Amino acid sequence: MDATDGSEGPAALDRFLRTDPADVGCGEAMAVLHVYAELVDRDPAQAEAQYSGVAAHLAACGPCAEDLAGLLAALRD
């Protein structure tokens, strides 16, 4: 099935409507993820305050959150 058959329309719309307006999206989150990861490793509260849009995105995007987890694991090893 593809998106044009309407099968995902309501679910996709629901996900979109629940998106935090502060969410910066994958592109911007990926551009600063290495900096964000280093800050999270030192001070998670400061990271969330300083990069609230990235934090909002990571809360909603599983693949980007997995990338953050990988960076944190590398920093901590």
Secondary structure, 3 states (H helix, E strand, C coil): CCHHHCCCHHHHHHHHHCCCCCCCHHHHHHHHHHHHHHHHHHCHHHHHHHCHHHHHHHHHCHHHHHHHHHHHHHHHC
